Amino acid sequence: MIEQQDYDRRVVFRARGLCKRYQMGEVVVEALRDVDLDLYAGEFTVILGPSGSGKSTLLNILGGLDVPTEGSVRFFEHELTSADDRALTQFRREHVGFVFQFYNLIPSLTARENVALVTEIASNPLKPEDALTLVGLHERLDHFPAQLSGGEQQRVAIARAIVKRPDVLLCDEPTGALDLETGKLVLEALDRVNREFKTTTAVITHNVSIAKMADRVVKLRSGTIAEVAANTTKIAPDELEW
């Protein structure tokens, strides 16, 4: 068990009335329906729900990868909903780190080189070596993806996401392709980044156990928020079981 994270109450994201509809032939699919959500500075939030509940859609809208059909999203004082493609690209580049279920590493580059790519477009990056050390890969700097396990590749992806010092880290099923022990190592890396850098972190997952390490848990069901709950005590990642 670990102490409750001491995050502040500044609102990083404020989403109001979010709706997202997709036209699938003659059928309209409602991925999100009237979602209101605030995420706070330094908070570790788990967004929990089954497949099809709208988790990825919500994360993509917060991260500026998608826009809602209706509603608004603010990032601090910046209105994202009305931003054009250029402004959203700048927002993602300067403020958001993404971690996905699949690692998307460049096979011909080493771990160090995969991470270093991001530093070329960042204004105040960490050293690639420091980012990889933070996720426990200081001895694997010059290994290629094919020489790394799945968990190690995911930790390279985390290092790549944090090397630009983002305000927000958005993670889409980061342990979805990993076994229990490997998944714990990845979650430990995310937890360490959150604690040491105070990076606002949101992890979406269908895995109920992961919710135990969060400051707050947002439960989605059929495109709506069913519940938002704070954890009075948090479980350390290495104590999780699923």
N, C-alpha and C positions, 0 to 999 in steps of 0.2 A: 504494500500500500504506500502511496506517496501523498504529500500534502497537496491540498487544493491549490491550483495555479492562481497566483495573485495577478490577474489581468486587470487592466483599467476599463472604465466604462465608456470610453470614446467609441462611437459607432463608426466602424470602418465601412461596412456595407449596410445600406437601408433599402430594402426591397418592399414595395407596396403594390398590392393588387396585381401581382404577376400572373399573367395567363399566357400560355403558349399552345397554339393549335397548329396541327399539320393536316394538310389535305392529302388523303391516301385514296386516290381514285374518287369515288363518290362518297367516301366516308371521311368525316372530320374527327381526328383524334385529338383529344385534349390532354396534353402532357402535363400542363400545370393549370390550376384553377384558383385564382384569387389568393395567391400566396403573399403573406406579409412576413418579413424576417429581418432581424438585425443581427449582425455579427460584430463582435467587439474586439478592440485592439488587444493583441497578445493572447487571445482566447484559442483554445483547442476545442473545436466543435466536430462532433460526428453527426453526419446526416445519414440516417438509417432508413432502410426500406427495401422491399422486395424488388425484383426486376420489373420495370414498367411503372414504378411509382413516381417517376419524374426526377430522380436524384441527379442524373447526368445532365438533364436539361437545365435544372436549376444551377448546377455548378458552371455549365457553359455560359449561361447568361451572366452570372456574377463575374466570370473571368473575361467577359467581352468577346467570347467566341461565337455567341449567338445573341439575338435580340428578342425580347418578348413580343407577343402579338398585342398585348395590352399591359399597362402598368408601368412602373418606373423603378430604376435602380440608381442609387447614388453611391459613389465611392468618396468618402469624406464629403467634401463640398462640390464634387464634380458629378454632374448628371451624365450617366453613361447611356441612358436610353436614347437620347437625342444626338449622341456623338456620331460622327461619320466614320468611315472605315479607317481613315488615316489617324484620327484621334484614338480609336479603339486599339489600333496597332501600337501606338505610342504608350497607351495605358498598359497593355500587356507587357510590352518590352521593359517598362520602367518600374512596374509595381507588382507584377504577378509572376509566381513560379508555378509551373504545372507538373504534376506527377501522374502518369496514367498506368493502367494495368500492364500495358506492354511497353517495353523500355525505350524503343525507338532510338537505340544507339547506332552510330555509324560503324559498321564492322571493321573497316580498314583503319580506324583510329583507336589509339589506346584510351584507357580510362581518363588519363590526364588530358589528352587531346580532345576527347568528347566534351569534357567540362570546359576546356579553354575556349572552345568555339563561342560560348555565350559571353565570355569576358570581352570579346571584340565589340559587342554592341551595348555594353553596360558602362555606366558613368563612374561607378565606384565599386568595382567587383572585388571579391576575395581573390586570393591566389588559388588556382585550381588545386594545388597540393593541400592547402588549408581546408578547402571544402571537402575534399576526399578524406582527409584525416578526421574531420568532424563526423563523418558517417562510418568511420572504422576501416578505411581502405588505404591507409598510408603505406602498406606493403604491397599494394596491387596497382600502383600508379601507372606502370608501363605495361600492363597486361591488356590484351585485346578482348573485346566482348566474348569471343569464342572460348577464351581461356578462363572466363569467370562463370560462377554459378548464377542461377536465376536471381537469387537474393542479392548477390554482389552486383549484378547488372542493375537491379532496381535501386540499389544504394548509389551507384554511379548516376542514375537518373535523378535521384534526390540531390546529389551534389551539384549536378548541372542546373537544377532548378534554383538552388539557394546561392550559387556562386555570385549572382548579381545583387545579392542582398535585397530580395523582394520584401515588400510590406506584407504580402499575402502569399500563402502556399496552399494551392488547391489540388487535392489528391483524389483521383477517381479509381476506386477499388485497387489501391496500391499493393494489397496482399492477395488479390484474387487468384493469381496464378501460382501461389507459393504454398508450401506445406507449413505446418504450425511453427516449427522451430525457426525456419527461414523467415516466415512472416513476422515473428517476434523481433528479429534483428532489424527488419525494415521499420517496424513501428517504434523501436527504440531510437532509431536514427531520426524519425520525424519528431518524436517527443523531445529529443535533445535539442534539435533546431528550434522548436517552440520555446523551450525553457531558456536556452542560452542567448538566442537572438530576439526573443519576444515576438517572433513572427506569428501573425494571425494565421491559424491553420484550420482548414476545413477538410475533413476526410469523408468521402461518401463510401458506403459499404452496405452489403446485405447481412454482414456478420454481426450478430447481436453482441457477441463477447467484446468486440473492439470498443463498443460504446462505454465500457467500464473505465477506460483510460481518459475520457473526455471531460472537459469542464462542463459542457452542455451537450445534450443530445436532442436532435431535431428528428422526429419521426414523420416520414412521408407515407401517405397511402392514397393511391389513385389520383395523384397529382395535387393533393392538398396536404397541409400540415395537420397531422392528427394530434401531435403532442410536442411540447418543448419542455424539457426537464433539465435541471441542474444536478450534477453529481456532488453530493456533500463530501464524499471521499472518492478518490481516484485509485485505480489499480495500476501498478507499474506494468509496462508492457511485458516484462519477462514473467509476470505472474498470470497472464491471460491463458485461458484454455479454450479450445473449440474443436 
